Structure formats: C-alpha cells, structure tokens
Amino acid sequence: MKVKRFISSDGLEILVGQDDASNDKLTFKVGKANDIWMHVSGVPGSHVILCSGELKNKPDKTNLSEAASLAAWFSKMRNGGKVTVNYCFVKDVSKPRGAKPGTVTIRNSQKISVKPALLSESPEE
C-alpha cells in the first residue's frame, strides 16, 4: 500500500494515500470510525486520514489545517492558492456499489480552506 505518513504539530498521525487502491485501503481498512477523513473538493487527489479517533473531542483547528494542507498538496490543486478541503469522520465515508477504486460518497461533511503545504514526512518505523 502506497501511503505517506506525517505527524501533526500536536503529535497526531496523518496518513496520505498515493493512488486509488491505497486511498481505498486507507479509508476503509486503516481509518477508524472517529478518525477524520479529508479530500480536496471537486478535483482528483489523495485521501487523507487524521488519526484522531482516540481523542474525546474533534481535533483542533491547527491539526485540521495541517492535515487539510496535505490533502491540498497531494491533489491537482497543489499550485492553486487557497483550496477548499472537505472533511468528515471516516464512518461518514462510503463506497457506491460498483464504483472504481478511490471513489467515495461522504455525508455530514464540513469544509476548510487552506493553502497547499507539505509537512516533513515521518520516518518509517
């Protein structure tokens, strides 16, 4: 599975899929129900999981912004200035029957606008 791993400034793991098959695995096999799923609105790009399901509350704006900036960076909007990123809990992401890899539908989503940015990648363990 092709996945890049990053760590937010608060120490939360951020996982970024690198192709359609990895996006599917990340979203439906790796992500936990209360983790945050992200994807740039309306254009091809990576699925991003902010691993925060263990937290009692939703991650704060800094963590959301860092993960959303990665979603923007790993999309066709990398050079697009401010980019709108949709996010929701992993449990609110589903796959339409018969849809090709990487295709999902989401519900209960919110939006965040960020500039594409790259965090330093976490070393492999």
N, C-alpha and C positions, 0 to 999 in steps of 0.2 A: 504494500500500500504506500503510495507516494504522499506523504504528509510532512509539512514543515511544522516545527514546534517552537513556540516563543513563550516567554514569561512576561506577564504584565508587571508594571512597577510595584504592584502590591503582592506579587508572587503567584498570581493565578496563571495556570497553563492555558495557552491559546494554540489551537490546532488548526492548520490550514490545508485543505485538500488541494492536490496538484493536477488532478484530471477527473473526468466524470465518474470513473469507477471508485476512485479514492473519496470523492465527495459523497457518494452513496454510502460507502462503508463508514466514513466518519460520522455522517448524520444518523444512520440507522443502526450501526453496530457499536460505535465507540461512544458517541454522545449519550449522556444520561438525561432523563426526562427534564430535570430542572437546570441543566446547563443552558447557556444562551447560544442560539444558532444565528448566524449572520450571513447576509449576501447582499451585494450591490443591487439596487433597484433597477430592474429592466434591462440589464446587459449581462453577457456571459462573464462568469468569474468563479472564484473559489468559494466553497462552503467553509465557513469559519465557525469553530466551536470555542466559546469562552467557558472553560471548565469551572463552573461556579455552583454546581448543584448541591455541594455540601454546605454552602452558606445559608444562613437563616433568611437573609434579605437579598434582594436583587443586587448585583454588583454596582458599585458607584459609577458616576459619570466618567471618571478617569479610566477605569478598566474597560467600560463600554467603548469609549473613544479610541483607546489603543487597539482593541480588537477590530473595531469598525474601520480604523485606518488601514489595518492589514487587509481587510476584505476589499477595500478600495484599491490598495496597491496590487493585489493579486486579481485584478479584473481588467476589462478592456478600458476602464476609466482611469487608469494609472496616471495619465497626464491631464486629467480633466478638471483641475481646480477642486472646488468643493463638490463632494459626491454624496448622494443620499444612499444610506445603507438601511435595509430592513432588518429587524431582529425580533426574535420571539423565543420562547422556550423550545427546546428540542421536541418536547411532547406535542407541540403545536405544528410540527412539520410532518407532512405525509407524502406518499408517493402515489400519483394517479396510477390506476391499474394499466399495465402495459406500457407505461412511459419509459422513455430511454433513460439510461444512467445519467444522473445529475439533475434530472427534472423532478421538481417537488411542488407541492402547494403548501401555503402557510396560512395560519389563522391567528388572530389575536396579536398581530404584529405591530411594532412601533417603528418609527424612523429616527435616524440620527444623521446629521450632516457633518462630514469630516473631510479633511484633506488626506489624500493617499500618503501613507508613510510606512516605513519599514522599521520594525524594532530589531534589535540584534537577535539573531537566531540562537536558540538554546542548544548547547552541545548534546549529542546523542548520549544516552546513558548506557 
